[in-house]
Amino acid sequence: MPEWTSDNAIVLSTKTLGENTYILSLFTAEHGRHLGVIKKKHPPQIGTLLHATWKARLPEQLGSFYIEEQQAYAPLYLDDMPRLNTLSCICALLDKALPERQTYLTLHDYTLKLLQNLSSHDFLKHYILFEISLLAHLGFGLDTSSCAGGGNATDLAYISPKTGRAVSREKGAPYHDKLLILPKFIWQDCPALPKDLIDGFKLTEHFLTNCLSGDIIPAIRTRLIKSIKDE
């Protein structure tokens, strides 16, 4: 009988299967995104950190989860809709984008740290960097190590929408209407202004939409962008 245990399983989604029965989608460090059934009066909230054990008669079966909640993050932000929406967006995007049962240890660690630090003032900046990390782990990493046109690598300002390679301000200026804006915080450790955040969301949305299959961008993501514009 196959079985495994994970101390840091993140709840991505829950689906009602029957009375007091739910299908959980968890993001685990060693087993990736994994589905299983739980029997519980109330399912855990999205974004909750669990100790989870999975068991099944055969490896290919859905199997059952036995869980113990460690930390529920959603209740911390019930009065803070931008952060609560960010938490929901993280979980929904992972649930849609990640293939089942494929390990992404580094991405799992990144996600856990992001959930643990949603209270930081620059949480939206780190959320955008999370989307870039997700793209990289799925094989669509952006290249900001140099200028694709041989220009100044210390003054990158654009990204090619076709190749994902950075372009310097000088080399990209004649083609600025065909390129995506590259906010500085994506390739350097620096603060992000509201305009930088909006440009960052536009950048990652392009690659999430055009590189990954299916309609994976959660509807709640638009609320994050609106929260920036409303500031």
Wavefront OBJ file of the C-alpha trace (Angstrom):
o trace
v 0.000 0.000 0.000
v 1.655 3.281 -1.132
v 1.908 5.962 1.543
v 3.762 9.189 2.197
v 3.819 11.985 4.783
v 4.498 15.697 4.306
v 4.964 18.206 7.122
v 4.578 21.247 4.863
v 1.580 20.634 2.627
v -0.172 23.791 1.395
v -3.895 23.620 0.636
v -4.489 24.866 -2.916
v -8.180 24.020 -3.322
v -11.045 21.963 -1.940
v -13.940 20.367 -3.819
v -17.047 18.879 -2.256
v -17.415 15.192 -3.064
v -20.248 14.281 -0.718
v -21.507 14.896 2.799
v -18.440 15.683 4.955
v -16.224 14.418 2.116
v -13.876 16.598 0.069
v -11.150 16.335 -2.544
v -8.105 18.322 -1.484
v -5.408 19.618 -3.805
v -2.171 20.031 -1.838
v 1.210 21.426 -2.822
v 3.854 19.347 -1.078
v 7.636 19.664 -1.131
v 8.487 16.112 -2.176
v 5.345 15.018 -4.033
v 4.342 18.194 -5.831
v 0.670 18.958 -6.399
v -1.218 15.965 -5.109
v -4.913 15.170 -4.821
v -6.658 13.068 -2.206
v -9.922 12.635 -0.322
v -10.591 13.691 3.263
v -13.570 12.984 5.470
v -14.092 15.988 7.702
v -16.998 18.143 8.808
v -15.261 21.286 7.550
v -12.420 21.337 4.994
v -9.244 23.348 5.725
v -9.089 26.856 4.306
v -7.142 27.687 1.183
v -3.502 28.453 1.962
v -3.472 26.473 5.206
v -0.255 24.661 6.091
v -0.845 21.009 6.983
v 0.834 17.878 8.215
v -0.587 15.424 5.689
v -0.408 11.672 5.202
v -1.601 10.145 1.940
v -2.568 6.495 1.518
v -3.994 4.444 -1.330
v -4.282 0.794 -2.333
v -2.518 1.497 -5.654
v -0.173 4.398 -6.647
v -2.437 5.591 -9.469
v -5.519 5.892 -7.256
v -6.830 9.149 -5.818
v -6.209 7.919 -2.278
v -7.058 9.467 1.074
v -5.502 12.259 3.124
v -5.185 12.293 6.907
v -4.390 15.843 7.975
v -3.401 17.971 10.947
v -3.550 21.742 10.539
v -0.365 23.612 11.448
v -1.059 27.199 10.386
v -4.074 28.822 8.728
v -2.938 32.036 7.016
v -6.275 33.253 5.605
v -7.759 34.264 9.009
v -4.816 36.625 9.527
v -6.019 38.793 6.639
v -9.805 38.766 6.897
v -9.732 42.567 7.219
v -7.059 43.026 4.540
v -8.537 42.172 1.137
v -5.383 42.820 -0.980
v -3.390 40.314 1.070
v -6.268 37.844 1.288
v -6.733 38.081 -2.491
v -2.999 37.553 -2.959
v -3.134 34.387 -0.874
v -6.091 33.114 -2.917
v -4.346 33.999 -6.170
v -1.168 32.133 -5.193
v -3.128 28.962 -4.467
v -5.408 29.190 -7.513
v -2.510 29.804 -9.907
v -0.496 26.874 -8.562
v -3.548 24.632 -8.679
v -4.118 25.457 -12.351
v -0.505 25.587 -13.539
v 1.292 22.717 -11.809
v 1.129 19.202 -13.222
v 0.172 16.516 -10.719
v 2.755 14.600 -8.702
v 5.804 16.403 -10.072
v 8.293 17.685 -7.509
v 9.118 21.412 -7.329
v 11.063 21.649 -4.077
v 12.497 25.144 -4.619
v 9.144 26.546 -5.762
v 7.462 24.978 -2.740
v 9.945 26.691 -0.404
v 9.412 29.985 -2.253
v 5.633 29.665 -1.918
v 5.808 28.864 1.773
v 8.031 31.893 2.476
v 5.660 34.095 0.485
v 2.671 32.948 2.554
v 4.640 33.461 5.755
v 5.575 37.023 4.757
v 2.337 38.375 3.319
v 2.316 40.965 6.092
v 5.345 42.722 4.553
v 4.743 46.125 2.950
v 6.072 44.951 -0.443
v 4.022 41.742 -0.684
v 2.791 42.542 -4.221
v 6.345 42.930 -5.446
v 7.156 39.498 -4.064
v 3.977 38.068 -5.560
v 5.086 39.186 -9.049
v 8.509 37.644 -8.450
v 6.662 34.457 -7.459
v 4.911 34.412 -10.851
v 8.290 34.788 -12.548
v 9.653 31.914 -10.459
v 6.645 29.779 -11.414
v 7.294 30.454 -15.107
v 10.946 29.506 -14.683
v 10.094 26.236 -12.937
v 7.715 25.356 -15.757
v 10.392 25.967 -18.383
v 9.699 29.565 -19.380
v 12.270 31.563 -17.425
v 12.976 35.188 -18.316
v 16.579 36.084 -19.175
v 17.645 39.333 -17.498
v 21.354 38.480 -17.351
v 22.224 40.633 -20.377
v 20.800 42.712 -23.216
v 19.595 40.627 -26.161
v 20.828 43.337 -28.539
v 24.279 43.642 -27.021
v 23.482 46.849 -25.156
v 24.190 47.993 -21.610
v 23.332 45.170 -19.206
v 23.099 47.639 -16.306
v 20.282 49.621 -17.923
v 17.743 46.968 -18.886
v 14.299 48.400 -19.579
v 12.369 45.991 -21.807
v 11.619 42.309 -22.392
v 11.047 40.691 -25.765
v 7.500 39.227 -25.766
v 8.705 36.442 -28.070
v 11.964 35.320 -26.452
v 11.690 36.531 -22.846
v 15.118 38.152 -23.141
v 15.876 41.580 -21.692
v 16.712 44.604 -23.826
v 18.514 47.760 -22.697
v 16.856 51.162 -22.745
v 19.003 52.380 -25.665
v 18.631 49.291 -27.842
v 14.936 48.934 -27.117
v 13.907 52.570 -27.614
v 13.265 52.263 -31.395
v 11.039 49.214 -30.771
v 9.465 50.230 -27.453
v 5.928 49.797 -28.783
v 6.652 46.135 -29.606
v 8.398 45.299 -26.324
v 7.183 44.749 -22.773
v 8.334 47.087 -20.026
v 10.783 45.446 -17.613
v 10.463 46.987 -14.113
v 13.794 47.400 -12.382
v 12.749 45.414 -9.287
v 12.564 42.242 -11.403
v 16.283 42.245 -12.169
v 17.633 44.292 -9.244
v 16.844 44.330 -5.547
v 15.070 47.668 -5.217
v 11.672 49.077 -4.174
v 8.710 48.898 -6.542
v 6.463 51.899 -7.170
v 2.770 51.377 -8.072
v 3.553 51.892 -11.792
v 6.329 49.287 -11.542
v 3.896 46.799 -10.028
v 1.331 47.329 -12.796
v 4.044 46.899 -15.443
v 5.191 43.762 -13.626
v 1.672 42.290 -13.696
v 1.394 43.036 -17.432
v 4.742 41.366 -18.062
v 3.978 38.142 -16.222
v 0.421 37.990 -17.584
v 1.781 37.949 -21.131
v 3.988 34.924 -20.489
v 1.481 33.102 -18.283
v -1.109 33.486 -21.036
v 1.093 32.679 -24.012
v 3.497 30.077 -22.630
v 1.281 27.914 -20.440
v -1.626 25.878 -21.753
v -5.198 26.586 -20.761
v -6.849 29.536 -19.064
v -4.750 29.496 -15.897
v -4.874 33.108 -14.704
v -7.308 33.317 -11.748
v -10.056 35.914 -11.992
v -9.101 37.190 -8.551
v -5.790 38.418 -9.996
v -7.567 41.423 -11.510
v -8.506 42.536 -7.988
v -4.828 42.723 -7.069
v -4.160 45.056 -9.974
v -7.228 47.130 -9.105
v -5.994 47.478 -5.504
v -2.835 49.141 -6.877
v -4.777 51.527 -9.103
v -7.086 52.455 -6.215
v -4.204 53.504 -3.948
l 1 2 3 4 5 6 7 8 9 10 11 12 13 14 15 16 17 18 19 20 21 22 23 24 25 26 27 28 29 30 31 32 33 34 35 36 37 38 39 40 41 42 43 44 45 46 47 48 49 50 51 52 53 54 55 56 57 58 59 60 61 62 63 64 65 66 67 68 69 70 71 72 73 74 75 76 77 78 79 80 81 82 83 84 85 86 87 88 89 90 91 92 93 94 95 96 97 98 99 100 101 102 103 104 105 106 107 108 109 110 111 112 113 114 115 116 117 118 119 120 121 122 123 124 125 126 127 128 129 130 131 132 133 134 135 136 137 138 139 140 141 142 143 144 145 146 147 148 149 150 151 152 153 154 155 156 157 158 159 160 161 162 163 164 165 166 167 168 169 170 171 172 173 174 175 176 177 178 179 180 181 182 183 184 185 186 187 188 189 190 191 192 193 194 195 196 197 198 199 200 201 202 203 204 205 206 207 208 209 210 211 212 213 214 215 216 217 218 219 220 221 222 223 224 225 226 227 228 229 230 231
